Amino acid sequence: MTVTQHERVVRIGAGAGYSGDRIEPAVELAEHGALDYLVFECLAERTIAIAQQARSKDPELGYDPLLETRMHAVLPAASRNGVRIVSNMGAANPLAAARKTAEIARSLGLGGIRIAAITGDDVLDAVRSGDYRFEESGERVADYDTRLVSANAYLGAGAIVDALAAGAQIVLTGRVADPSLFVAPLIHEFGWRMDDWPTLGQATVIGHLLECAGQITGGYFADPGFKDVPALARLGFPIAEVGADGAVVITKLTRAGGRVNEATCKEQLLYEIHDPQRYLQPDVVADFSAVHIEQEGPDRVRVSGGNGAPRTDTLKVSVAYFDGFIGEGQISYAGPGALARARLALDIVRERLALTGVQTHELRFDLIGVNALHGETLAAGSGEPYEVRARVTGRTASLAQAVRIGNEVETLYTNGPAGGGGVTKSAREVVAVQSVLLPREQVKPAFTMVEA
């Protein structure tokens, strides 16, 4: 795959890699990136369940909490420079997101913008009415019926392609597979067939490389003294220069911080991939096993060799449900004997929870900085820390029981051991996520156009 000087190139920038990502790099791309598309990927597995809860309290909410801030920031430059926006910031309420975006566009004096809301990913009724089992645990979904919060299918590129063909300048979706947000503009621009499996496989490589934004420009990659990355405080987000055959160069703005090299691209290519020969996506079963990555110049990496096979007959559905409560308390100890005092603190709380009858079905006692991540085996040879933070966390059936865990940690202030400080405590409801596979024909994606 080669991109010649005379061949048409589509430039796609990544504006976000998760819901709370920085906004300045996206504005920088809209202003200076000479982009055709700016894509914001903002939905994690649990994010949409939280959004569904927000929508249940207010029917005009349920979209990404930073949607308004992002749109205020990028719409002027995007409109001025002809950059189209695609994003899953619609979360649990794409229509409300589109209406809010239209309102923001009008407030900025940007009339005539066409905004499409993609719907159809909410399949809670279909999941409830069928006899499905969770892929992870094998349990029947019906047994969780009263605890279900949401069920959202991972849509593919199709409805986004249709919306772009209808003239949408902004497309806001709910649950769409992350790479599909990037695949859709390429299908639209180059007229690729929806059953051109090799090309869609290569397009999925592109989407997968861009979907986490700053990870591929050196953010998550950075490791001082081993993998040094310049100007991380001004980290730029990536740009893909894509040709009609799917050939791509991954790059960034020269003015932006960060780095794009073979290693950053290889790390991102492997991110979240189980079987590189069968990366299951709604659009295609992608094959990354023969991908070739080559440094073309400073901060320019050519990626080729993606392939694909026919898509599956089912779609993955993320099912969220209430799964009890978590209570937590933390306290710090410092100075000589800090570790011994922290261990004593945990022993006291363990005994107190038993004495007072706090009911938990999962309980952890951790020493942050000592054994919280890797357990006691590795901690044994690590030496005596000067400071340590004790943490007690438990899962309970009720909020009241969860609150009592943090309260017992707090009482260590005056009830010993000596020198405890910086207590924090919290209690929250848990929303858990498992998956089911839904026959593709039960999912009906569509789009609605909103005019600014």
C-alpha positions in Angstrom: 0.0 0.0 0.0 1.5 3.4 -1.0 0.0 6.9 -1.0 1.2 8.8 -4.1 1.5 12.6 -4.2 -1.4 12.8 -6.6 -3.7 10.5 -4.8 -6.6 11.8 -2.7 -5.9 11.6 1.1 -8.5 11.9 3.9 -7.2 13.3 7.1 -8.8 12.1 10.4 -7.8 13.4 13.8 -8.6 11.9 17.2 -10.1 14.4 19.5 -10.5 12.3 22.6 -9.6 8.8 23.9 -12.0 8.7 26.8 -14.8 10.7 28.3 -12.7 13.0 30.5 -9.9 13.6 28.1 -8.1 16.9 27.5 -9.9 19.4 25.2 -7.0 21.6 24.0 -5.4 18.9 21.7 -8.7 18.6 19.9 -9.0 22.4 19.4 -5.4 22.4 18.2 -6.3 19.8 15.6 -9.5 21.6 14.5 -7.5 24.8 14.1 -4.3 23.6 12.6 -4.7 20.0 11.5 -6.1 20.6 8.0 -8.6 17.8 8.9 -11.5 16.4 7.0 -12.9 14.7 10.2 -12.4 15.0 14.0 -13.5 11.9 15.9 -14.1 12.0 19.7 -14.2 8.5 21.3 -15.7 8.9 24.8 -17.5 5.8 25.9 -16.1 3.1 28.2 -18.0 -0.1 29.1 -19.6 1.5 32.3 -19.8 5.1 31.0 -23.1 4.4 29.1 -24.7 2.8 32.2 -23.9 5.9 34.2 -25.4 8.0 31.4 -28.5 5.8 31.4 -28.9 6.6 35.2 -28.6 10.3 34.4 -31.2 10.1 31.7 -33.6 8.2 34.0 -33.6 11.3 36.3 -33.8 13.9 33.4 -34.9 12.9 29.9 -32.8 15.7 28.4 -29.6 14.3 30.0 -27.7 11.1 29.4 -25.1 12.4 27.0 -21.4 12.9 27.7 -20.9 15.4 30.5 -18.2 17.3 28.6 -20.2 17.5 25.3 -21.2 21.1 25.9 -17.6 22.2 26.8 -16.1 20.3 23.9 -18.6 21.7 21.4 -18.2 25.3 22.6 -14.4 24.8 22.2 -14.2 23.1 18.8 -17.2 24.1 16.8 -15.9 27.6 15.7 -12.7 26.2 14.3 -14.3 23.1 12.9 -17.0 25.1 11.1 -14.5 27.6 9.8 -12.2 24.9 8.4 -14.8 22.5 7.1 -14.0 19.8 9.6 -16.8 17.2 10.2 -17.2 15.7 13.6 -18.1 12.1 14.6 -18.5 11.1 18.2 -20.1 8.7 20.6 -20.7 11.6 23.1 -24.4 10.9 22.6 -24.0 8.1 25.1 -27.4 7.1 26.4 -29.2 10.0 24.7 -27.9 10.9 21.2 -31.0 12.9 20.3 -30.7 15.1 23.3 -27.0 15.5 22.5 -27.8 16.6 19.0 -30.4 19.1 20.2 -27.9 20.5 22.7 -25.2 20.7 20.0 -27.6 22.6 17.7 -28.4 25.0 20.6 -24.6 25.6 21.1 -24.0 26.1 17.4 -26.8 28.8 17.3 -25.4 30.5 20.4 -22.0 30.7 18.6 -23.7 32.2 15.5 -23.1 29.0 13.4 -26.3 28.5 11.5 -27.2 25.8 9.0 -25.2 23.0 10.6 -26.8 19.6 10.1 -26.4 17.2 13.1 -27.3 13.5 13.0 -28.2 11.4 16.0 -27.7 7.7 15.6 -30.1 5.5 17.6 -30.8 1.8 17.8 -28.1 0.6 20.1 -30.4 0.6 23.2 -31.6 -3.1 23.1 -32.7 -3.5 26.7 -36.2 -4.6 25.7 -34.8 -7.3 23.3 -32.4 -8.6 25.9 -35.1 -8.7 28.6 -37.6 -10.6 26.3 -35.1 -13.2 25.2 -33.4 -16.2 26.9 -29.8 -15.0 27.0 -26.8 -15.9 29.2 -23.9 -13.7 30.1 -20.8 -14.7 28.1 -18.5 -14.1 31.1 -20.4 -16.0 33.9 -22.9 -18.2 32.0 -25.7 -16.9 34.3 -29.2 -16.2 32.9 -29.8 -12.6 32.2 -33.4 -13.1 33.3 -32.2 -13.8 36.8 -30.9 -10.2 37.0 -34.1 -8.7 35.6 -35.0 -6.3 38.5 -31.3 -5.2 38.7 -30.8 -4.4 35.0 -29.8 -0.8 34.2 -29.1 -0.9 30.5 -28.2 -3.0 27.4 -26.4 -1.4 24.5 -25.3 -3.2 21.3 -22.1 -2.2 19.7 -23.2 -0.8 16.4 -21.0 -0.6 13.3 -20.3 2.0 10.7 -23.5 1.7 8.7 -25.8 4.3 10.2 -22.9 6.8 10.4 -22.2 6.3 6.7 -25.9 6.9 6.0 -25.9 10.1 8.1 -22.8 11.4 6.4 -24.3 10.7 3.0 -27.4 12.7 4.0 -25.2 15.7 4.6 -24.6 15.5 8.4 -21.6 17.7 9.4 -21.8 16.4 13.0 -22.7 12.8 13.8 -23.5 11.9 17.5 -23.9 8.2 18.4 -24.5 6.1 21.4 -22.7 2.7 21.7 -20.7 2.2 18.5 -17.6 0.1 18.3 -14.6 2.4 18.8 -12.9 1.7 15.4 -16.2 2.1 13.6 -16.3 5.8 14.4 -13.2 6.1 12.2 -14.1 3.5 9.7 -17.4 5.2 8.8 -15.9 8.4 7.4 -13.5 6.4 5.2 -16.3 4.3 3.8 -18.2 7.4 3.0 -15.3 9.3 1.4 -14.0 6.4 -0.7 -17.2 4.6 -1.4 -15.9 1.3 -0.1 -18.3 -1.6 -0.1 -19.7 -2.8 3.2 -18.5 -6.3 2.3 -15.0 -5.4 1.2 -13.6 -7.4 4.1 -9.8 -6.8 3.4 -10.2 -3.1 3.1 -12.5 -2.9 6.2 -10.0 -4.9 8.1 -7.3 -2.3 7.2 -9.7 0.5 8.1 -10.3 -1.2 11.5 -6.5 -1.1 12.0 -6.6 2.6 11.5 -9.5 3.1 13.9 -7.9 1.0 16.5 -4.7 3.0 16.3 -6.5 6.3 16.7 -9.2 5.4 19.2 -7.2 6.1 22.3 -5.9 9.5 21.1 -2.8 10.4 23.2 -1.8 6.8 23.8 -0.3 6.5 20.3 1.4 9.9 20.4 3.4 8.8 23.4 1.2 9.4 26.4 0.6 6.0 28.0 3.8 4.9 26.2 6.1 7.2 28.2 8.5 5.7 30.7 11.3 8.1 31.8 14.8 6.9 31.0 13.5 4.0 29.0 10.9 5.4 26.6 11.3 9.2 26.7 8.7 11.4 25.2 9.1 15.2 24.8 6.7 17.9 25.9 4.1 15.6 27.5 2.2 18.5 29.1 1.5 19.7 25.6 0.8 16.2 24.2 -0.8 16.3 20.7 -3.4 13.9 19.5 -2.8 11.7 16.3 -3.8 12.3 12.7 -4.3 9.6 10.1 -3.6 10.4 6.5 -5.5 7.7 4.6 -5.5 6.9 0.9 -8.3 5.3 -1.2 -6.8 1.8 -0.8 -6.6 2.1 3.0 -2.9 3.0 3.1 -2.3 5.2 6.1 0.4 7.3 7.7 0.0 8.1 11.4 1.3 11.4 12.4 0.8 14.5 14.6 1.1 18.3 14.4 4.7 19.4 14.4 3.8 22.1 16.9 2.4 19.6 19.4 4.2 17.6 22.1 4.6 13.9 22.0 6.1 11.4 19.6 4.9 9.0 16.9 7.2 6.2 16.1 7.1 2.5 15.4 7.1 1.6 19.1 4.1 3.8 20.0 2.2 2.4 17.1 3.0 -1.2 17.9 2.0 -0.8 21.6 -1.3 0.7 20.5 -1.9 -2.0 17.9 -1.7 -4.7 20.6 -3.9 -2.8 23.0 -6.9 -4.8 24.1 -6.4 -7.4 21.3 -7.0 -11.0 22.3 -6.7 -12.9 19.0 -4.9 -10.7 16.4 -6.2 -12.9 13.6 -9.8 -12.6 14.7 -10.5 -9.1 16.2 -14.3 -9.3 16.2 -15.9 -6.0 15.2 -19.5 -5.2 14.0 -18.2 -4.3 10.5 -15.6 -7.1 9.9 -13.6 -9.8 11.6 -10.3 -7.9 11.4 -6.9 -9.7 11.0 -3.9 -7.8 12.4 -1.4 -10.6 12.1 0.3 -9.3 9.0 0.3 -5.6 9.8 3.5 -3.9 8.8 4.7 -0.8 10.6 7.5 1.4 9.2 9.0 4.7 10.2 8.6 7.0 7.2 10.1 10.2 8.8 10.0 12.2 12.0 6.6 11.5 13.7 5.4 9.8 10.5 4.7 6.0 10.6 3.2 4.0 7.7 0.9 1.2 8.7 -0.2 -1.5 6.1 -1.2 -5.1 5.9 -4.5 -5.2 7.8 -7.0 -7.8 6.5 -10.4 -9.0 7.3 -13.0 -11.8 7.0 -16.9 -11.6 6.9 -18.5 -10.1 10.0 -20.3 -12.3 12.5 -24.1 -12.8 12.7 -24.3 -11.5 16.3 -23.4 -8.2 18.0 -21.9 -7.8 21.4 -24.2 -6.2 23.9 -22.9 -4.6 27.1 -25.5 -5.3 29.8 -25.2 -3.1 33.0 -26.8 -4.0 36.3 -26.8 -3.0 39.9 -24.4 -5.2 41.9 -24.5 -4.0 45.5 -22.5 -1.3 47.2 -18.8 -0.6 47.9 -17.6 1.0 51.2 -14.1 2.3 51.6 -11.9 3.9 54.1 -8.2 5.0 53.9 -5.7 6.4 56.5 -2.0 7.2 56.3 0.9 6.5 58.6 4.4 7.9 58.3 7.8 7.8 60.1 9.6 5.1 62.0 7.4 2.0 62.4 4.8 3.2 59.8 4.3 -0.2 58.3 3.8 -1.9 61.7 1.2 0.7 62.7 -0.6 0.4 59.4 -0.7 -3.4 59.7 -2.1 -3.0 63.2 -4.7 -0.5 61.9 -5.9 -3.1 59.4 -6.1 -5.8 62.1 -8.2 -3.5 64.3 -10.6 -2.7 61.5 -10.9 -6.3 60.6 -11.8 -7.2 64.2 -14.2 -4.2 64.5 -16.1 -5.1 61.4 -16.6 -8.6 62.8 -17.5 -7.4 66.3 -20.1 -4.9 65.0 -21.7 -7.4 62.5 -21.0 -5.5 59.3 -22.2 -7.8 56.5 -19.9 -8.1 53.5 -19.5 -10.6 50.7 -16.1 -9.3 49.6 -13.5 -7.6 51.8 -10.0 -6.3 51.1 -7.3 -5.0 53.4 -4.5 -3.3 51.5 -1.3 -1.3 52.3 -1.0 1.1 49.4 2.6 1.4 48.4 3.4 -2.1 49.8 1.0 -4.8 48.8 -2.1 -3.3 47.2 -1.2 -4.2 43.6 0.9 -7.3 43.8 0.2 -8.9 47.2 2.5 -9.9 50.0 4.9 -12.1 48.0 6.6 -9.2 46.2 6.2 -6.9 49.2 8.3 -9.1 51.4 11.6 -8.0 49.8 10.9 -4.4 49.2 12.2 -2.9 52.4 10.6 -0.7 55.0 8.6 2.3 53.6 8.7 5.6 55.4 5.1 6.2 54.7 2.2 3.9 53.9 -1.6 4.2 53.4 -3.9 1.6 54.8 -7.1 0.9 52.8 -10.2 -1.2 53.7 -12.7 -1.9 51.0 -15.8 -4.1 51.1 -18.8 -5.0 49.0 -22.1 -5.0 50.7 -25.8 -5.5 50.0 -26.9 -2.1 51.3 -25.6 1.4 51.4 -25.9 1.6 55.2 -23.5 -1.4 55.6 -21.1 0.1 53.1 -21.0 3.4 55.1 -20.0 1.5 58.2 -16.7 0.3 56.6 -15.4 3.8 56.1 -16.7 4.9 59.6 -14.6 2.2 61.3 -11.5 3.4 59.5 -12.2 7.0 60.5 -12.4 6.0 64.2 -8.7 5.0 64.1 -8.0 8.8 64.4 -8.4 8.7 68.1 -8.7 5.0 68.9 -5.2 4.1 67.7 -2.7 3.2 66.6 -0.7 6.5 66.8 -0.1 9.0 64.1 -2.9 8.2 61.6 -4.0 11.0 59.4 -5.5 12.0 56.1 -8.6 9.8 56.4 -10.9 9.5 53.4 -14.1 7.5 53.3 -16.8 6.8 50.7 -19.7 4.6 49.9 -21.3 4.1 46.4 -23.5 1.9 44.4 -21.8 -0.6 42.1 -22.9 -0.8 38.4 -21.3 -4.0 36.9 -21.1 -5.0 33.2 -21.3 -8.3 31.4 -21.9 -9.2 27.8 -24.4 -11.1 25.7 -24.5 -11.8 22.0 -27.6 -10.6 20.2 -28.6 -11.7 16.7 -27.7 -8.8 14.3 -31.3 -8.7 12.9 -32.7 -7.6 16.2 -30.7 -4.4 16.2 -32.1 -1.6 14.0 -29.7 1.4 13.7 -31.2 4.6 12.4 -30.4 8.3 12.3 -32.4 11.5 12.9 -31.3 14.9 11.5 -31.4 18.0 13.7 -30.8 21.4 12.1 -29.0 24.2 13.9 
